[in-house]
Amino acid sequence: MKNIKAIADVQSGKTTVANAAWWGFDPEDASEGLQSAIDSGARRLIVPNMRSDWVVRPIKLASNQEIIFERGTVISAKRGEYRGGGDSLFTAQDVENLTIRGYGATFRMWKQDYINGLVLEQLDWHRWYGQYPKAEWRMTLSIRGSKNVDVFGLTLKDSGGDGIYVDGGKDRRYSENVHLRDIICDNHYRQGISVISAENLTVENCEFSNTWGTPPASGVDIEPDLSDQRIKNVVFSGCKFIDNVGDGIEVFLAHTSSETEDVTLRFEDCYVSSQHGTGIRVTKIADDGPAGNIEFEDCTVDTTIGYGIKVQEKSLKGARVTFTNCHVINAAQDQQFGGEWSPISLSLPQPDIVQTMGGIDFINCFVEDNRDRPAVEFTQPKSDFPLHDITGTLTVLNPNGIRTELGEEAEKLPLVVREYV
């Protein structure tokens, strides 16, 4: 039941802190009440734990608002809805000054329904729901063209796309000043988080795990769609990427060019491990790709089925890739998974994209391995181009000794590979 007086006080500006339950709570479909509360203009909105899920259709977020989801609150996607390929649980579209706090709160969708294209008439035999069209854009939280957005403490589960999606919008080609902290993204269909276009994005102390469904199936995918999008001052700090089927960390710049703003991307104190997939991959920085810096510092890849670190089709002319104080431990455990990988793989499968591969630093990095294979290897099945400007120091612990396979001109590279003693 609506609290008419309390709603009137919010509308008049007498009250700036509101409770979403004032607009009514229907345990079968709470969409109207929650959306009305968000649209009320309340500066601070409390979404209480009703001891029953807030079951909702897609919700649009608003500017100039702080939303606090109480501990134990669960927001659930209404089953039978979200049949639009891009229907997301919460969308911040071209908004500013939004804060979401949800320590102990959960947003969840119904990934398996969307995968199966499930016919949902069995949920209510009076109504025909129809099938879910196949799609990979049903996000839990979609942030598009928004500015000054803080999201703290939520658990996001079981989407039909990404746990979090960050991109530009109608008026702004990128989201700006976004801070994500203490968030868990678990069991998403496409990515734990996708970053398409962002400036001043900070992601700290978050976990992205158990992504599977459709490629890339990564913990994080940094992937602009167009050359006029940007990855500028994007930082992941203290994050974990666990048991994702694809890469734990993927940086994919195939759609950028020399016209793209310089890339400034940094991962610090991050941890990657997977019983199903791979570690860190940086790929497709073409000869005509963007400049800038992609940095990994104090990061660890520990026990992966596929490669630990892979740098693929990375031009000397493009953004420099630097690994500092990084550790690769027991990587590439399954030799049937994609080929005979080494813990660190440098790869040039398509020489039409890159003909001057290089511009990579391994500064005080460490590899621990127990297989008789190179610690770092360069493969190029369709060309014989030399590597350029691979620098730094790799310390290797391997009972079989240490070796590298970096091509005929490897001795010219300023890279030192030494045995751990």
Secondary structure per residue as TSV (DSSP state, phi and psi in degrees):
chain	resnum	aa	ss	phi	psi
A	1	M	-	360.0	136.6
A	2	K	-	-73.3	145.8
A	3	N	-	-97.8	91.1
A	4	I	H	-61.5	-42.2
A	5	K	H	-65.0	-44.8
A	6	A	H	-63.3	-40.0
A	7	I	H	-63.6	-41.5
A	8	A	H	-62.6	-38.1
A	9	D	H	-65.1	-35.5
A	10	V	H	-68.0	-45.4
A	11	Q	H	-64.0	-33.0
A	12	S	H	-82.7	-11.0
A	13	G	T	87.9	1.9
A	14	K	S	-67.0	-35.5
A	15	T	-	-117.5	129.7
A	16	T	-	-107.2	-11.6
A	17	V	E	-112.2	121.2
A	18	A	E	-121.9	160.5
A	19	N	E	-113.9	125.4
A	20	A	G	-59.6	-27.2
A	21	A	G	-67.0	-16.9
A	22	W	G	-61.0	-27.8
A	23	W	G	-88.0	6.0
A	24	G	-	98.2	147.6
A	25	F	-	-132.2	116.8
A	26	D	-	-111.0	113.1
A	27	P	S	-64.1	-16.5
A	28	E	S	-88.6	-31.1
A	29	D	-	-159.9	100.4
A	30	A	-	-96.7	14.4
A	31	S	H	-59.9	-49.9
A	32	E	H	-61.2	-43.5
A	33	G	H	-65.5	-46.2
A	34	L	H	-68.3	-42.3
A	35	Q	H	-64.6	-39.0
A	36	S	H	-64.9	-38.1
A	37	A	H	-64.2	-42.9
A	38	I	H	-64.7	-39.6
A	39	D	H	-78.3	-4.0
A	40	S	T	-70.2	-19.4
A	41	G	T	88.1	4.5
A	42	A	-	-59.6	132.8
A	43	R	S	-68.9	-35.3
A	44	R	E	-131.3	130.3
A	45	L	E	-124.0	124.5
A	46	I	E	-97.8	126.5
A	47	V	E	-106.1	105.6
A	48	P	-	-79.4	160.1
A	49	N	-	-78.3	107.6
A	50	M	-	-90.6	7.1
A	51	R	S	63.0	14.5
A	52	S	S	-152.1	147.0
A	53	D	-	-61.3	145.1
A	54	W	E	-81.4	101.4
A	55	V	E	-90.4	120.1
A	56	V	E	-136.5	154.1
A	57	R	S	-83.4	177.0
A	58	P	-	-53.2	134.2
A	59	I	E	-113.6	136.2
A	60	K	E	-102.5	129.0
A	61	L	-	-87.0	162.9
A	62	A	-	-125.3	163.7
A	63	S	S	-79.5	160.2
A	64	N	S	56.7	49.5
A	65	Q	E	-148.1	143.8
A	66	E	E	-111.2	126.7
A	67	I	E	-114.2	127.4
A	68	I	E	-115.6	115.4
A	69	F	E	-92.3	117.9
A	70	E	-	-63.7	153.9
A	71	R	T	-55.8	133.0
A	72	G	T	89.5	-9.2
A	73	T	-	-69.7	136.0
A	74	V	E	-123.4	125.2
A	75	I	E	-104.8	120.6
A	76	S	E	-117.1	137.5
A	77	A	E	-65.4	134.7
A	78	K	-	-71.0	127.0
A	79	R	T	-70.0	139.8
A	80	G	T	93.2	-16.5
A	81	E	-	-95.9	-169.4
A	82	Y	-	62.8	35.4
A	83	R	-	-82.0	-17.2
A	84	G	S	-68.6	138.0
A	85	G	T	-59.7	-28.0
A	86	G	T	-106.9	13.7
A	87	D	-	-68.5	118.6
A	88	S	-	-114.4	155.1
A	89	L	S	-62.3	-52.4
A	90	F	E	-129.1	134.1
A	91	T	E	-127.3	125.4
A	92	A	E	-103.0	97.3
A	93	Q	E	-106.3	110.6
A	94	D	S	55.3	43.6
A	95	V	-	-107.2	164.2
A	96	E	E	-134.9	149.7
A	97	N	E	59.4	59.0
A	98	L	E	-117.8	130.8
A	99	T	E	-125.3	132.6
A	100	I	E	-123.8	124.0
A	101	R	E	-119.7	132.7
A	102	G	-	-154.2	46.6
A	103	Y	T	-62.9	119.3
A	104	G	T	86.0	2.8
A	105	A	-	-102.4	155.8
A	106	T	E	-131.8	134.8
A	107	F	E	-108.7	129.6
A	108	R	E	-139.0	149.2
A	109	M	-	-120.4	-162.3
A	110	W	-	-131.0	68.0
A	111	K	H	-49.6	-45.4
A	112	Q	H	-65.3	-34.0
A	113	D	H	-60.6	-45.9
A	114	Y	H	-68.0	-37.0
A	115	I	H	-63.5	-45.3
A	116	N	H	-74.5	-14.9
A	117	G	T	61.5	37.8
A	118	L	-	-60.2	134.2
A	119	V	-	-82.0	121.4
A	120	L	-	-104.0	23.3
A	121	E	G	-63.6	-22.6
A	122	Q	G	-68.6	-16.4
A	123	L	G	-73.0	-25.9
A	124	D	-	-159.2	102.5
A	125	W	T	-69.8	-8.4
A	126	H	T	-81.1	-14.4
A	127	R	S	-133.1	138.2
A	128	W	-	-94.9	118.1
A	129	Y	-	-89.1	-28.9
A	130	G	-	81.6	-176.4
A	131	Q	-	-99.9	156.7
A	132	Y	-	-85.0	120.7
A	133	P	-	-64.4	148.0
A	134	K	-	-65.8	131.6
A	135	A	-	-162.9	162.7
A	136	E	S	-129.4	25.5
A	137	W	-	-123.0	21.1
A	138	R	B	-88.0	86.0
A	139	M	-	-84.5	155.9
A	140	T	S	-76.6	-45.9
A	141	L	E	-136.1	116.3
A	142	S	E	-112.1	121.7
A	143	I	E	-115.0	114.1
A	144	R	E	-130.7	119.7
A	145	G	S	58.8	31.3
A	146	S	-	-109.0	158.7
A	147	K	E	-134.3	138.9
A	148	N	E	60.5	64.0
A	149	V	E	-118.2	124.9
A	150	D	E	-117.7	131.1
A	151	V	E	-132.4	122.3
A	152	F	E	-131.3	133.1
A	153	G	S	85.4	-0.8
A	154	L	-	-79.9	155.8
A	155	T	E	-108.7	123.9
A	156	L	E	-116.2	125.0
A	157	K	E	-133.6	147.2
A	158	D	-	63.5	39.0
A	159	S	-	-78.1	169.4
A	160	G	B	-97.0	20.5
A	161	G	S	-157.4	-112.9
A	162	D	E	-108.5	150.8
A	163	G	E	-61.1	-49.8
A	164	I	E	-133.4	138.4
A	165	Y	E	-127.9	127.0
A	166	V	E	-124.1	121.6
A	167	D	E	-153.7	179.6
A	168	G	-	-78.9	-179.2
A	169	G	-	-137.4	-153.8
A	170	K	S	-69.8	-42.4
A	171	D	S	-101.7	-27.0
A	172	R	-	-122.2	129.6
A	173	R	S	-76.7	0.6
A	174	Y	S	-155.1	157.1
A	175	S	E	-88.7	146.6
A	176	E	E	-134.1	139.3
A	177	N	E	58.0	60.2
A	178	V	E	-109.9	131.5
A	179	H	E	-125.7	117.3
A	180	L	E	-115.2	126.1
A	181	R	E	-143.7	139.8
A	182	D	S	58.2	41.5
A	183	I	-	-108.4	141.5
A	184	I	E	-111.9	123.6
A	185	C	E	-113.7	114.4
A	186	D	E	-129.0	132.5
A	187	N	S	61.8	52.8
A	188	H	-	-96.5	163.5
A	189	Y	S	-82.1	-39.5
A	190	R	S	-113.3	-54.1
A	191	Q	E	-144.7	153.1
A	192	G	E	-65.6	-47.8
A	193	I	E	-146.1	137.3
A	194	S	E	-113.7	132.9
A	195	V	E	-117.6	111.4
A	196	I	S	-100.2	-44.3
A	197	S	S	-155.4	114.9
A	198	A	E	-154.5	148.0
A	199	E	E	-131.2	130.8
A	200	N	E	61.0	58.3
A	201	L	E	-106.0	124.1
A	202	T	E	-118.8	126.5
A	203	V	E	-122.8	114.3
A	204	E	E	-132.9	141.6
A	205	N	S	54.7	41.8
A	206	C	-	-110.8	158.2
A	207	E	E	-126.0	133.2
A	208	F	E	-124.8	110.4
A	209	S	E	-140.1	155.8
A	210	N	-	59.8	36.2
A	211	T	-	-77.1	129.6
A	212	W	-	-161.2	154.5
A	213	G	S	145.1	-66.2
A	214	T	S	-138.0	147.2
A	215	P	T	-61.8	150.2
A	216	P	T	-79.1	-17.5
A	217	A	-	57.4	42.3
A	218	S	E	-96.5	162.6
A	219	G	E	-65.5	-52.0
A	220	V	E	-132.6	139.3
A	221	D	E	-125.1	114.9
A	222	I	E	-94.7	106.6
A	223	E	-	-152.3	87.4
A	224	P	-	-59.7	145.0
A	225	D	S	-90.1	-24.2
A	226	L	S	-138.5	156.9
A	227	S	T	-70.3	-19.2
A	228	D	T	-91.3	6.5
A	229	Q	-	-88.3	172.5
A	230	R	-	-143.7	149.4
A	231	I	E	-123.3	95.9
A	232	K	E	-131.3	121.8
A	233	N	E	53.1	54.1
A	234	V	E	-103.3	125.4
A	235	V	E	-130.8	128.2
A	236	F	E	-110.2	123.2
A	237	S	E	-130.7	127.5
A	238	G	S	64.8	30.1
A	239	C	-	-99.1	156.1
A	240	K	E	-119.5	141.6
A	241	F	E	-129.5	102.3
A	242	I	E	-121.9	128.8
A	243	D	S	54.9	40.0
A	244	N	-	-86.7	145.2
A	245	V	S	-71.2	-32.4
A	246	G	S	-92.7	-143.2
A	247	D	E	-73.6	145.6
A	248	G	E	-64.9	-49.7
A	249	I	E	-125.4	122.9
A	250	E	E	-124.5	129.3
A	251	V	E	-119.3	111.6
A	252	F	E	-125.6	109.6
A	253	L	-	-116.5	32.5
A	254	A	T	-63.1	-28.4
A	255	H	T	-97.8	9.8
A	256	T	-	-96.3	173.7
A	257	S	-	-152.5	-177.1
A	258	S	T	-65.9	-15.3
A	259	E	T	-81.8	-13.7
A	260	T	S	-70.5	142.4
A	261	E	-	-57.6	149.4
A	262	D	-	-51.3	134.3
A	263	V	E	-80.2	130.0
A	264	T	E	-129.8	103.4
A	265	L	E	-135.4	134.6
A	266	R	E	-141.6	134.0
A	267	F	E	-117.3	125.7
A	268	E	E	-132.1	136.0
A	269	D	S	53.6	44.6
A	270	C	-	-105.7	156.6
A	271	Y	E	-130.3	132.2
A	272	V	E	-126.9	132.2
A	273	S	E	-152.2	146.3
A	274	S	E	-157.7	130.9
A	275	Q	S	-81.6	-7.1
A	276	H	S	-122.9	-26.7
A	277	G	S	-133.6	-141.9
A	278	T	E	-123.8	-176.5
A	279	G	E	-97.8	-101.9
A	280	I	E	-113.8	131.7
A	281	R	E	-132.2	128.8
A	282	V	E	-118.8	123.6
A	283	T	E	-146.5	152.0
A	284	K	E	62.2	53.6
A	285	I	E	-100.2	95.2
A	286	A	-	-74.3	168.6
A	287	D	T	-57.3	-28.4
A	288	D	T	-101.1	28.0
A	289	G	-	-90.3	-179.8
A	290	P	-	-76.7	154.9
A	291	A	-	-85.4	-175.8
A	292	G	E	123.6	-157.0
A	293	N	E	-141.8	133.2
A	294	I	E	-121.0	114.8
A	295	E	E	-121.6	139.5
A	296	F	E	-125.4	120.4
A	297	E	E	-130.9	131.7
A	298	D	S	56.0	39.0
A	299	C	-	-102.4	149.5
A	300	T	E	-127.4	130.6
A	301	V	E	-109.5	118.5
A	302	D	E	-130.1	109.5
A	303	T	E	64.8	89.0
A	304	T	E	-125.9	153.1
A	305	I	S	-71.1	-45.5
A	306	G	S	-99.3	-164.5
A	307	Y	-	-51.7	155.8
A	308	G	S	-82.9	-55.0
A	309	I	E	-129.1	132.7
A	310	K	E	-132.0	125.1
A	311	V	E	-115.3	117.7
A	312	Q	E	-126.9	132.4
A	313	E	E	49.3	56.8
A	314	K	E	-113.4	113.2
A	315	S	B	-79.9	143.2
A	316	L	T	-58.0	-30.1
A	317	K	T	-77.7	-17.0
A	318	G	S	-95.0	-169.2
A	319	A	-	-51.7	133.3
A	320	R	E	-74.8	140.3
A	321	V	E	-112.6	123.5
A	322	T	E	-129.0	129.4
A	323	F	E	-112.8	121.5
A	324	T	E	-123.8	125.5
A	325	N	S	53.9	40.6
A	326	C	-	-99.5	149.9
A	327	H	E	-122.2	134.8
A	328	V	E	-121.2	114.7
A	329	I	E	-124.8	121.9
A	330	N	S	53.9	45.7
A	331	A	-	-87.3	168.0
A	332	A	-	52.4	53.4
A	333	Q	-	-74.7	-29.9
A	334	D	-	-104.1	106.3
A	335	Q	T	-74.1	-10.3
A	336	Q	T	-87.3	-8.4
A	337	F	S	-86.3	87.7
A	338	G	S	82.3	4.0
A	339	G	S	120.4	-179.1
A	340	E	S	-82.8	75.1
A	341	W	-	-78.5	149.8
A	342	S	-	-95.0	165.7
A	343	P	S	-55.1	-40.4
A	344	I	E	-119.1	123.5
A	345	S	E	-119.0	128.2
A	346	L	E	-110.3	128.6
A	347	S	E	-140.3	139.9
A	348	L	-	-134.3	76.5
A	349	P	S	-75.3	-24.3
A	350	Q	-	-125.6	89.7
A	351	P	T	-69.6	-8.8
A	352	D	T	-73.5	-19.1
A	353	I	T	-86.8	-42.0
A	354	V	-	-136.8	128.7
A	355	Q	S	-117.1	-7.0
A	356	T	S	-127.6	72.5
A	357	M	B	-76.0	131.2
A	358	G	E	160.3	-163.4
A	359	G	E	80.2	48.3
A	360	I	E	-131.7	133.6
A	361	D	E	-117.5	135.5
A	362	F	E	-119.7	91.7
A	363	I	E	-95.6	110.3
A	364	N	E	54.6	50.8
A	365	C	E	-101.0	163.2
A	366	F	E	-135.7	135.9
A	367	V	E	-124.6	127.2
A	368	E	E	-116.0	125.2
A	369	D	-	-150.8	150.5
A	370	N	-	-120.4	12.1
A	371	R	S	-102.4	153.1
A	372	D	S	-84.1	89.5
A	373	R	S	-163.0	166.9
A	374	P	-	-65.8	144.9
A	375	A	S	-70.4	-34.7
A	376	V	E	-140.5	137.0
A	377	E	E	-140.0	141.8
A	378	F	E	-110.5	125.1
A	379	T	E	-122.8	139.4
A	380	Q	-	-152.7	86.0
A	381	P	T	-65.9	-17.6
A	382	K	T	-116.8	11.8
A	383	S	-	-157.0	177.1
A	384	D	-	-136.2	35.4
A	385	F	-	-72.2	143.2
A	386	P	-	-79.7	158.5
A	387	L	-	-76.7	155.3
A	388	H	E	-130.2	133.7
A	389	D	E	55.1	55.9
A	390	I	E	-101.7	114.1
A	391	T	E	-121.9	171.8
A	392	G	E	110.6	-162.3
A	393	T	E	-135.7	124.9
A	394	L	E	-110.9	124.2
A	395	T	E	-102.1	129.4
A	396	V	E	-121.3	131.0
A	397	L	E	-110.9	110.0
A	398	N	-	-153.5	123.1
A	399	P	T	-64.5	-15.7
A	400	N	T	-89.8	3.6
A	401	G	-	93.7	179.4
A	402	I	-	-120.3	142.8
A	403	R	-	-158.3	164.0
A	404	T	E	-135.0	159.7
A	405	E	E	-134.7	93.5
A	406	L	-	-120.7	18.3
A	407	G	-	97.5	172.8
A	408	E	T	-64.9	-27.6
A	409	E	T	-102.7	25.4
A	410	A	G	-60.3	-32.3
A	411	E	G	-66.1	-17.2
A	412	K	G	-83.0	-11.6
A	413	L	S	-80.1	136.7
A	414	P	-	-80.8	49.0
A	415	L	E	-114.7	126.7
A	416	V	E	-104.7	125.1
A	417	V	E	-116.5	119.5
A	418	R	E	-131.3	159.8
A	419	E	E	-83.4	140.1
A	420	Y	-	-72.9	128.4
A	421	V	-	-130.1	360.0
